[in-house]
């Protein structure tokens, strides 16, 4: 499995929280797939703009998920 659940289990056994973000449109996550989000031909300015927009959205998703994890009372971020 690409998410490597055994790695998460090992970290949790050692008392660490495991955070493996699975972004929108990848695998079984809801959302538009990467190829569908960037239909413009490679090498065009439209492609670059679409790619930049998508990567920005994905980064925001991961940062929001990380903020949620850090907000959990059972997580000691120190």
SULCOR-V886939 format. One record per residue. N is the residue number from 1. RES is the residue in one small letter. PHI is phi as a letter, one per 40 degrees, with the letter a starting at -180 (* if undefined). PSI is psi in degrees with one decimal (none if undefined). Layout:
n=N res=RES phi=PHI psi=PSI
n=N res=RES phi=PHI psi=PSI
This chain:
n=1 res=x phi=* psi=135.7
n=2 res=x phi=c psi=-27.7
n=3 res=x phi=c psi=-12.2
n=4 res=x phi=f psi=61.4
n=5 res=x phi=d psi=-27.4
n=6 res=x phi=c psi=-32.9
n=7 res=x phi=c psi=-42.3
n=8 res=x phi=c psi=-42.5
n=9 res=x phi=d psi=-42.8
n=10 res=x phi=c psi=-48.0
n=11 res=x phi=c psi=-42.5
n=12 res=x phi=c psi=-35.6
n=13 res=x phi=c psi=-28.9
n=14 res=x phi=c psi=0.0
n=15 res=x phi=g psi=10.8
n=16 res=x phi=c psi=144.5
n=17 res=x phi=c psi=143.5
n=18 res=x phi=b psi=130.0
n=19 res=x phi=b psi=107.5
n=20 res=x phi=b psi=96.3
n=21 res=x phi=c psi=137.8
n=22 res=x phi=b psi=100.4
n=23 res=x phi=c psi=163.3
n=24 res=x phi=d psi=138.3
n=25 res=x phi=g psi=1.5
n=26 res=x phi=b psi=142.8
n=27 res=x phi=f psi=-126.5
n=28 res=x phi=c psi=9.4
n=29 res=x phi=c psi=144.4
n=30 res=x phi=c psi=157.6
n=31 res=x phi=h psi=169.9
n=32 res=x phi=c psi=134.6
n=33 res=x phi=c psi=160.2
n=34 res=x phi=d psi=-48.4
n=35 res=x phi=c psi=-35.1
n=36 res=x phi=c psi=-27.4
n=37 res=x phi=c psi=-18.1
n=38 res=x phi=b psi=72.9
n=39 res=x phi=c psi=-15.5
n=40 res=x phi=c psi=148.4
n=41 res=x phi=c psi=139.8
n=42 res=x phi=d psi=138.1
n=43 res=x phi=g psi=-3.4
n=44 res=x phi=c psi=158.9
n=45 res=x phi=c psi=-31.6
n=46 res=x phi=c psi=-40.4
n=47 res=x phi=c psi=-46.3
n=48 res=x phi=c psi=-41.7
n=49 res=x phi=c psi=-43.8
n=50 res=x phi=c psi=-41.6
n=51 res=x phi=c psi=-44.3
n=52 res=x phi=c psi=-43.7
n=53 res=x phi=c psi=-44.9
n=54 res=x phi=c psi=-45.6
n=55 res=x phi=c psi=-36.5
n=56 res=x phi=c psi=-44.4
n=57 res=x phi=c psi=-43.4
n=58 res=x phi=c psi=-40.6
n=59 res=x phi=c psi=-42.2
n=60 res=x phi=c psi=-39.4
n=61 res=x phi=c psi=-47.0
n=62 res=x phi=c psi=-41.6
n=63 res=x phi=c psi=-38.1
n=64 res=x phi=c psi=-40.9
n=65 res=x phi=c psi=-40.6
n=66 res=x phi=c psi=-40.6
n=67 res=x phi=c psi=-40.1
n=68 res=x phi=c psi=-47.8
n=69 res=x phi=d psi=-45.2
n=70 res=x phi=c psi=-25.9
n=71 res=x phi=c psi=-14.4
n=72 res=x phi=c psi=132.5
n=73 res=x phi=c psi=-25.1
n=74 res=x phi=c psi=-2.2
n=75 res=x phi=b psi=122.6
n=76 res=x phi=b psi=102.1
n=77 res=x phi=c psi=-6.6
n=78 res=x phi=c psi=none
